[in-house]
Amino acid sequence: MKGAILFLLIFSLQHLALAQDRIIKKTGEEIPSRVLEITLHEVLYQHPDSLQGITRRLPKTEVFMVKFENGTKEVFEQLDSLSGIAQGMTPDQLYALGKEDAKQYYKGNGAMWGSAASSMVMFPLGLAGSLVIGATPPKVKPDHVSDIRLLEDQDYMKGYKEQAARKKRGKALAGVGIGAGIQLGLIILIVSTLSAAP
């Protein structure tokens, strides 16, 4: 019995030691790694043997594929400088496309729930937190657009950011209503409970 447990322990440790991500460059070179993040332009990783935990960066243009330790793969295609959708579009059309993408892809739910929590704390004073949340420019994430190559166009980004900011302010305002409603409901509950007590 002890031998079987020892065997399983050694096997598990060996499996953990061998389990790692692999970055395969376009040159064919394989880099054993622990991939931390894949951004729009870079792959951020650490070498698995690095004791210092130094984060290294590799341009995505040099990467063919990342094989993750769980068996999944992400293959990188060569990105053109601008999306096929955007080629031949005027600046006004790109601006309008940015606004439409923000309407469709930007959610702003974090602003709504953050504003609700802020306004619940102390209704009149919590409004300041909600105002800050609504006034903070929204972050444009690559997975919140129709095509990440459009992020390189200034007109598209201007339209996207304007519409996303408008949507974020609306969500923050909705959050104020939610927070105030919850706080009012709690006050009514407390008052009715105290008035019903003998």
matplotlib code that plots the C-alpha trace (Angstrom):
import matplotlib.pyplot as plt

x = [0.0, 2.8, 4.6, 1.5, 1.1, 4.8, 4.5, 1.5, 3.2, 6.3, 4.3, 2.2, 5.3, 6.9, 3.8, 3.6, 7.3, 6.7, 3.4, 4.0, 3.0, 5.1, 5.5, 6.4, 8.0, 7.7, 11.3, 10.3, 12.0, 10.0, 10.2, 9.1, 7.1, 4.3, 2.2, 0.8, -1.0, -1.6, -2.1, -2.9, 0.8, 2.7, 2.9, 4.0, 5.5, 7.9, 10.5, 9.4, 12.8, 13.1, 13.5, 13.2, 9.8, 11.0, 8.2, 9.5, 7.8, 7.7, 6.1, 3.1, 4.6, 7.3, 4.9, 3.3, 1.4, 1.1, 0.4, -1.0, -0.4, -4.1, -3.8, -5.4, -3.6, -3.8, -2.5, -1.7, -2.4, -0.4, -2.5, -2.7, -2.3, -6.0, -9.0, -10.5, -13.8, -12.1, -10.2, -11.8, -13.9, -14.0, -13.1, -16.8, -17.7, -15.0, -16.2, -19.8, -18.5, -16.7, -20.0, -21.9, -19.3, -19.5, -23.3, -23.0, -19.9, -19.3, -21.4, -20.4, -21.9, -19.0, -19.8, -23.4, -22.7, -19.8, -22.1, -24.9, -22.5, -21.2, -24.6, -25.8, -23.1, -24.5, -26.9, -26.1, -22.3, -22.1, -23.2, -19.6, -18.3, -20.9, -19.9, -16.3, -17.2, -19.3, -16.7, -13.7, -13.1, -14.0, -11.3, -11.3, -10.6, -9.7, -12.5, -15.1, -14.7, -15.7, -12.1, -9.0, -7.2, -9.7, -8.1, -5.3, -7.6, -8.0, -11.4, -12.8, -11.4, -12.8, -16.3, -16.0, -14.7, -17.4, -20.3, -18.7, -18.4, -22.1, -23.1, -20.9, -22.5, -26.0, -25.0, -23.5, -26.8, -28.8, -26.5, -27.4, -31.1, -30.4, -28.3, -30.9, -33.7, -32.0, -31.1, -34.7, -36.0, -33.7, -34.9, -38.6, -37.8, -36.0, -38.7, -41.5, -39.7, -39.1, -42.7, -44.1, -41.9, -43.9]
y = [0.0, 2.4, 1.6, 2.4, 5.8, 6.6, 5.7, 7.9, 10.8, 10.5, 10.2, 13.3, 15.4, 14.3, 15.2, 18.6, 19.3, 18.4, 20.3, 23.7, 25.9, 25.9, 28.9, 27.9, 30.7, 31.0, 29.9, 26.6, 27.2, 26.0, 28.0, 26.2, 28.7, 29.7, 32.1, 34.9, 37.0, 37.4, 41.1, 42.7, 42.8, 40.6, 37.3, 37.8, 34.7, 33.4, 30.7, 27.7, 27.4, 31.2, 31.7, 35.5, 35.3, 37.7, 38.4, 38.2, 39.7, 38.3, 40.1, 38.2, 38.7, 36.2, 33.6, 30.9, 29.1, 28.7, 25.1, 25.3, 22.7, 21.7, 20.6, 23.6, 25.6, 29.2, 29.7, 33.3, 34.5, 37.3, 40.4, 42.9, 46.6, 47.2, 44.9, 43.9, 45.5, 48.9, 49.1, 51.7, 53.2, 56.9, 58.4, 59.1, 55.5, 54.2, 56.5, 55.2, 51.6, 52.3, 53.6, 50.6, 48.2, 49.9, 49.6, 45.9, 44.8, 47.2, 46.1, 48.5, 46.1, 46.7, 50.4, 49.6, 47.3, 49.5, 52.5, 50.5, 49.5, 53.0, 54.6, 51.9, 52.8, 56.2, 57.5, 61.2, 60.7, 57.5, 59.5, 61.0, 57.5, 56.9, 60.1, 59.1, 55.7, 57.2, 59.8, 57.4, 56.6, 53.0, 50.5, 49.1, 45.4, 43.4, 41.0, 43.8, 44.8, 43.1, 42.9, 43.7, 45.2, 48.1, 49.2, 50.7, 53.2, 56.6, 57.4, 54.0, 54.4, 57.9, 56.6, 53.5, 55.5, 58.2, 55.6, 53.4, 56.4, 57.3, 53.7, 53.6, 56.8, 55.4, 52.1, 54.1, 56.1, 52.8, 51.6, 54.7, 53.8, 50.1, 51.2, 53.8, 51.3, 48.6, 51.2, 52.4, 48.9, 48.2, 51.3, 50.4, 46.9, 48.1, 50.7, 48.2, 45.6, 48.2, 49.5, 45.9, 45.1, 45.3]
z = [0.0, 0.9, -2.3, -4.4, -2.6, -3.1, -6.8, -7.2, -5.4, -7.5, -10.7, -9.8, -9.0, -12.3, -14.2, -12.5, -13.3, -17.0, -17.3, -18.9, -21.7, -24.9, -27.2, -30.8, -32.7, -36.5, -36.8, -35.2, -31.9, -28.9, -25.6, -22.5, -20.5, -18.2, -20.3, -18.2, -20.7, -24.4, -25.3, -28.6, -29.6, -27.2, -25.4, -21.7, -20.1, -17.5, -17.9, -15.7, -14.1, -13.3, -9.6, -9.9, -11.7, -14.4, -16.9, -20.5, -23.6, -27.1, -30.0, -31.5, -34.9, -34.0, -32.5, -34.6, -31.8, -28.0, -26.7, -23.2, -20.5, -20.6, -24.2, -25.9, -28.6, -29.8, -33.3, -34.3, -37.8, -39.3, -38.7, -41.5, -40.5, -40.9, -41.1, -44.5, -43.3, -42.8, -46.1, -48.3, -45.5, -44.9, -41.5, -40.9, -41.7, -39.3, -36.6, -37.1, -37.0, -33.7, -32.2, -33.5, -32.1, -28.7, -28.7, -29.4, -27.5, -24.6, -21.6, -18.7, -16.1, -13.8, -13.7, -12.9, -10.0, -8.7, -8.7, -7.0, -4.2, -3.9, -3.7, -1.2, 1.3, 2.2, -0.3, -0.6, -0.1, -2.2, -5.2, -5.4, -6.0, -8.7, -10.4, -10.4, -11.8, -14.6, -15.4, -15.7, -19.4, -20.3, -21.1, -24.7, -24.6, -27.7, -27.0, -26.9, -30.6, -33.9, -35.1, -33.1, -36.1, -36.0, -32.7, -34.7, -36.4, -34.7, -36.2, -35.1, -31.6, -31.3, -32.1, -29.9, -26.9, -27.2, -27.4, -24.6, -22.3, -22.9, -22.2, -19.1, -17.7, -18.3, -16.5, -13.6, -13.3, -13.4, -10.6, -8.5, -8.9, -7.9, -4.8, -3.7, -4.2, -2.1, 0.6, 0.7, 0.9, 3.8, 5.6, 5.1, 6.4, 9.5, 10.3, 9.8, 12.0, 14.8, 14.7, 14.9, 17.9, 21.3]

ax = plt.figure().add_subplot(projection="3d")
ax.plot(x, y, z, "-o")
ax.set_aspect("equal")
plt.show()
